Amino acid sequence: MQILGFFLYTIFLKLYPAGLHLASLWNDKAKLWINGRKKFPEINNYKIAKKSIWMHCASLGEFEQGRPVLEKLKVLYPEHLIVLTFFSPSGFEIEKNYKGADHVFYIPIDSSTNAKRFIDLINPELVVWVKYEFWYHYLKELNKRNITVLLISGAFRSTQPFFKWYGNFWRKILSSFTFFFLQNGASEKLLNKINVKNTTISGDTRFDRVISIAENFTDLSLIKSYCNGAKVIVAGSTWEDDEAGLVHYTQTNKHIKFIIAPHEIDKGNLKVVKKTFTSSIYYSELAETTKANSNILIMDNIGMLSGLYNYADITYVGGGFGDDGLHNILEAAVYGKPVIFGPQIERNLEAQELIDACGGFIIENALQLEKTLNYLLRNPVELIKAGKAAKEYVYKNAGATEKIINYIQENRLLTN
């Protein structure tokens, strides 16, 4: 089965780029993925003589998880260069100028040759991969060189191939990690069942990240002016299904200000969202000297979402109706705001925990959304109570970053 697994993995590595080359003819993200990796030979110009710390993230969400650890390591080990890599354009294109790293790259497609070349170039002493990146050739090469590889904020599910009868190849991949820092006990039990014992339950570093963002919040003057003392509902990282559920409520509650931040902000999708919410305006159309007449503001930029939640009375986080899954609810909860979301929460332990803590509310359709919004808005005491519960939940789960850093220091994984 291990040979079959390796064969299928190799086929995937051939077909995936081929599929993206085809998709790049009409898909901007696919085009970025392809063009970004064409620059791989240019990385030779960045030959790193000093030792480095390498953090790899699938996309932007994983970077936000890893960021507290990376920034702490940069302070503690200033002699090491920081190398940050992404698999997805949605991470790289936003963070390619991130000042906390000395080098930001796309990770070259997984192959034995690329792994050897890339590791030679970046010269890592410590490798930190975030949540669920499992690239066979890179991990095998790192293991061969006895380079420490940590998986942080790991989250495992029984549906993954590691835990299936055909999962020998995938279990071999796990053997290349030095240590696993896991989000929850369920993940540790799954790994222990397949004899992976080098684990600890550290929690999720996203809690530390959102706390840091909230505690360093600075006022968004245009948003503050737009809200102007009205009741505010902020809907972040929304998709079409999320927006469809909100439309009726925005039309029948003109006294409430709605701020919609779509997950996709390409021109085509923004036009669709603006058409969905009639009489809405874009954030770029706001001017400090102009009072907006619309009660619906559509964010047509990136980087402001976490701060928007501060101005909400109630928050809604998208993704809970789609296959990609629910987006980051902690960004909203940390500000002490009730969080509403759709039903697809299987991959989001924190969603169920937030519901149990009475700070989160799950809805199945537009009618349930309307009912939940009305309940909270018409019962100020319950609104405040839910917001307080949400914030307490986030702060109660802080500390994962400290546990990871302590392990690195206690085991002297980096030389000063």
N, C-alpha and C positions, 0 to 999 in steps of 0.2 A: 504493500500500500504506500510505503514511503516513496518508492520509485514512481508509482503512478501519480502521487501528489506532486512530486518534483516536475514530472512531465506536464501535468496540467498547468502548474504555475508558470512554467516556461512558455507554454502556448499563450497563456494570458498576457505575459510580458511582451509577446510579439503582436497580439491582436489589439491590445489596449491602445498603444500609440498609433497603430494603423487606423483604428476607429476614430481617434481624435484628429488625425490628418484629414480624414474625410469630413468630419464634423466642422473642422476649421474653415471650410468653404462658406459656412453660413453662421457659425457660432463664435462669438467674440472670445469667450472663455477658452474654448478649445484652441483658438488661434494663439492666445497668450501662452497657453501651456506648451504648444509646439515651438513657438518662436523663442520663448524663454530658454528652452533646452538646447536650441541651436547655438547658444552662447557658451556652451560647456567648454569648448577648447580655450576660450578666453580666460577661464579660471586659472590657466597656467600662469597668467600674469600676476596672480595673487598668491604665489608660492609662499607658504607661511613657515618661517624658520623657527619661530617661538612655539611653545606648547599652546594648545588652544582648548577651549571648552566648546563642545558642539551640541547645540540643541536643535532637534528636528521636530517639526510640527506639520500635521497634515494641512491645516488651514488656519484661518484667523482665530476661530474659537479655541483651538488647541494652543495657539500662541498666547492667548489671554490667560490660559491655565498655566502655561509654563513661565510666563513673564515674571511673576514674583520670585521664582527660584533663580532665574537667569540674572535678574537685577541684583539679587543678594550675592550671588557668586561673583559678579563683576566687582562689587565693593570689597569682598573678602579676598579675592585673588586678582588684584589689578595687574599682575605681571602676565597673566594669561590673556590671549586674544579670545574674543567671543565670535563664534561662527553660528549663524542662524540659517536654517534651511526650511523650505516649504515644499510640499508636494503640489498644492493647489494655487492657481493664480489669485483666488480671492484672499489668500493670505499674503503671498509675495507682493502683489501689486500695491497693497495698502501699506505694507511694512518694509518695503525695499529700502527706504531711507531711515529706518529705525536707528536712532542714535545710540541705543544701548548695545549694539553689535558692531564689531569691526568689519564683518563681512556678512552679507545677506545674499543667499543663492537659492535658485531652484535646486532641489536634489536631482541629480541625473537619474535617468531610468535605471531600475535595479538590474545589474548584470555583474558578473565576476570582474570584468575589465573595468567598468565604471567604478565599482566599489574600491578596487585597489588604487586606481588613479586618484579618486577623490580623497580617500583617507590619506594617501601619500601627501597630497597637496595641503590639507588642512591640519595635519599633524595633531590629532586630538589626544589629550591625556584623560579626559572624562567626556562621556557621551550621555546626553539626557534626551530620551524620546518621550513624547507626551501622549498619553492615553491609549492609542491603539494603532501605532505604526509598526508593521511587521514585515520588513523587507529582507528576504532571505540572504541574498548575497552580501549586503552590507553587514548584517549581523554576523554572518559566518566569518567574514574577513576581520571584523573587530574582535571576535572571539579568538581567532587564530593569533592575533597580535597581543592578546591578553590586555586589551583596553577595556576599562570598566564601562559598562552600559547599564544605565538605570531607566526603568519605565516609571514615570510618575503619573499620578491621577489615573491609574489604570482602572478600567471597568470591563468586566467580562460577563458574558451571557451564555447560557447553556446552548443556545442555538449556533454558536460559533463553531467552526470546524475543529478547533483544538479538542473539543469534548465529544466528538463523534467517533464512531468505529473506524472511519476512514481517515482519522486525523493524525496519523503518525508523522507525516511530513510537517504539519503545522506545530505539533508538539516539539519537534526538533528545533524549530525556530525559537520557541520559548526558552530552550536550554542555553541560548546565546546571551540572555540577559543576566547580569550579575545580581540584580535585586529588583523586586517589584514593590512599588508603593501604591497601594490600592485604595479605592474610594470607599469600599464597603466590605462587610463580612461575607456577603454572598459571593463576591469575586474571589475572595481568599479560599472559601470552601471549594469552589469549582477547581481552582488551581491545585489545591491540596489533593483532590481526588485523582488527579493525573500525576501525582507525585512531584509537583512543583512546590517546594517548601521555603524557598528563599523570598518570603513575602512578609509584609506588615500592612496593617490597616492604618493609613496615615490621614485619610480624608481627601477632600478635593481642594486643590490649590486655587480654584476659582473663587472660593469664599474669601480667601486672603486678597485676591485681586480686586474684587468688587468693593471690599471694605476700603482698600487703599484709594480707589477711584472716588468713592463717596466722601471720604474724609479729606480729600484734596479738591473737592468740587469748587469751581468758580462760576459765578453767575453768568448766565447766557442772556444778555440784555435784551436782544430782540424777542426771545421766547418769553421772557418775563413781561415785556411790554404787551405782547400779543395776548397772553393769558389774562392780564389786567383784572385780577380778582375773581374771575369766573370759575365755575367748576370745570375741571379739566380731566379728560380721559386721553391717555397716551397709549397708542397701539404700536408696538415695536416689532420689527422683523416680520412683517405681515406678507402673506401670500394671497393668491386670488380667493381661496375659500375663506380665509380670515376676513378679508375686505368685504366679501359678499354678506357675511354675517353682521357686519357693522353698519352697512348702508342705511337700513331702515331706521336704526336708532339715531343716526346723525341727522336724518331728515325730520324726525319728529321731536327732536330736542335741540332746537336752535339756540337755547340759552346756555348750552354746554359747549365748551371749546374742545375740539378733537384735534389731536396731533397724530398723523399717520406717518410712520417711517417704514416704507416697504423694504423687504429684504433685498430685492433686485432694483437697482436704481438706473438701469440703462434707459435711454430715451424712449424706447418702445414701450417698456413696462410703465414708465412714469406717465405716459400719455393714456394708457389704459386705466391706471389708477385715478387720474384726474377726471377721466370720463365717467368712471364709476361713482365718484363723489362729486356730483354736480355742484357748481358754484364754489368749489374749493380753490385754494391758491397754493403755489409753491413757496417754499421757504425763501428761495432766491428772489422772489417778488416782493418780499417784505422790505420795508425801509423804516428806519427809526422815526422818521418824521411823518410817516403815513400810518394812519389807523386802518387796520385790516377790517373789511366788512364781512368777510367770510368767517364762519365758525369752524371751518375745516382747513387745517394746514397740512400740506404734504411735504415731507422732508425730501429734497432732491439732492442731498449730499451725504457724505459718510463721516463718521467720527464723532457725532454728537449724541447718539442714541442714549448712552448711559446717563448723560446729564439731563436729557429730556424728562426722564422718569421722576426727577426731583420736583418737577412742576405739576405732577399729576395728583389728582385725588384718588383715581383708580387707574391701574395699568392693565394692559392686555398684551400678551406675548404670543406671537404667531408661530406657525409651524406645526401646531398640534392637530392639524387636519390632513397633513401630508406625509408621504413616505420618508422624507428627510428628517422628520421628527421635530419636536419642540425646541425652540431656541432658548437662549440664556435667560431664565426667569430670575436668577440671583441679582442681575443688574437692576431689576426693578424692586425686588424685595428689600435690598439693602437700604433703600431710602425710606423704609417704613410705609410702603404702599401695598394694598391688597393686589394680588396678581391673578388674573383670569386667563385661562388657556383651554385649548381644544383637547380632545380625548386621547390622542396618540402619545402616550407618555411612558411606554414600555421601557425605553432606553434612558429615561430621566428619573432616577431614584429621588432626586431632590423635589420633583413635582409632587410625588405622592407624600413625601415627608412634609412639604409645605402645606398640603391639604390637611394632613393629620395635625399640623400645628395651628390650623385655623387661619392661616395667612394666604392660602391659595384656593382657587375655585375652578373646578373643571366644568366645561359646558359641552353639550353635544350638538347644538344648533343655535340659530339666531334667536329663537324664542327663549331658550334657556339663558342666553347671553343677556337679552333684554330684562328678563326676570332678575338675574343676579345684579345687574347694574342698578336697577330700580331699588332693589332691596338695600343695597349698600348706600345709595344716595339718599334714600328716605329714612335711613336709620343711622344718624351720625355717630352714635355711640358704638354701633357694630362696625362702622367704617374705621373708626379710630382703633378699636380693639383688633381688627384684622390687620391693619397696618403695623401696629406694635408687635403682633405675633410674627409677622413676616420678617421684621428687622431682627427680632430676638433669635429667630431661627438661623439667620445668616451668621450672626455674631457667635452663637453657640457652637458653630461648626468651623470656626477659624482655627488656624494653627498647623495646617498641613505643610506649609513652606518651612516652618521651623523644624519639623521632624525630619524633613529631607536634608536640610542643611546640617543638622546635628549629625546625621548618619555620615555625610561626606566628611565632616571635620573629625569625628571620632575615629573613623576608619582611615584617615589620612589619604584620601583618594586623590588629593591634589597637592603638589609641592609648591611652597611659596617661593 
